[in-house]
């Protein structure tokens, strides 16, 4: 929306930069690989994980938190595709899929004992959360105040 001028400010995850936009890193979002109650990986012991994970159906996203950004050895051949964290979470909740989610997003289900991170020391990655502004489109005083406040809050 910032690229086409519909919005003056954006916040999102991004490793790919579009010409004409400014990107200011705010913080990193940690993503872990999760399964849910009912999935074979949820209750298995450590000896079984390596075999079961090779056969697991993995959810991929259509945006940049995707398999090409990781070299994790998971089977992405017959995977589901989701467009948002909500879709990934619902597919994980089915007990049929595993997938990466931001830790803060998955924490609700982890606290309830419904989600479990799979080998978190091995299956995790960080992605930058960025403030996005246009290099060419004029900003409003309100947008400038918001940008300044966001930068102040994140000490950037």
LINKA-V18517 format. One record per residue. SS is DSSP state (A for helix, B for strand, O for the rest). PHI is phi as a letter, one per 40 degrees, with the letter a starting at -180 (none if undefined). NEAR is the number of other C-alpha atoms within 8 Angstrom. Layout:
SS/PHI/NEAR  SS/PHI/NEAR
This chain:
O/none/7  O/c/13  O/c/9  O/c/6  O/g/9  O/c/7  O/b/8  O/c/11  B/a/11  B/b/10  B/b/8  B/a/8  B/c/8  O/a/10  O/b/7  O/b/5  O/b/7  O/c/6  O/d/4  O/g/8  B/b/13  B/c/9  B/b/9  B/b/8  B/c/9  B/b/11  B/a/8  B/b/8  B/b/10  B/c/10  B/b/12  B/b/14  B/c/14  B/b/13  B/b/17  B/b/14  O/d/11  O/g/8  O/c/11  A/d/7  A/c/10  A/c/11  A/b/7  O/c/8  O/c/6  A/d/6  A/c/5  A/c/8  A/d/10  A/c/8  A/c/7  A/c/10  A/c/9  A/c/8  A/c/7  O/c/9  B/c/12  B/b/13  O/c/15  B/b/14  B/b/12  O/c/9  O/b/6  O/c/9  O/c/9  O/b/10  A/d/8  A/c/5  A/c/7  O/b/7  O/b/6  O/b/5  O/g/4  O/c/7  O/c/11  O/b/10  O/c/4  O/b/7  O/b/10  O/c/8  B/b/8  B/b/11  O/b/9  O/a/7  A/d/8  A/c/6  A/c/9  A/c/16  A/c/11  A/c/8  A/c/12  A/c/14  A/d/13  O/c/9  O/g/12  O/b/10  B/b/14  B/b/15  B/a/13  B/c/11  B/a/13  B/c/10  A/d/10  A/c/6  A/c/7  A/c/11  A/d/8  A/d/8  A/c/9  A/c/10  A/c/7  O/c/7  O/g/8  O/c/10  B/b/14  B/a/10  B/c/9  O/c/10  O/f/7  O/d/9  O/c/5  O/b/5  O/b/10  B/a/11  B/a/8  B/b/8  B/b/12  B/c/12  B/c/13  B/b/13  B/c/13  B/b/13  B/b/11  B/c/14  O/c/7  O/b/6  O/c/7  O/c/5  O/c/7  O/c/6  A/d/6  A/c/6  A/c/10  A/c/9  A/c/8  A/c/8  A/d/9  A/c/8  A/c/8  A/c/8  A/c/10  A/c/8  A/c/7  O/c/8  O/f/5  O/b/8
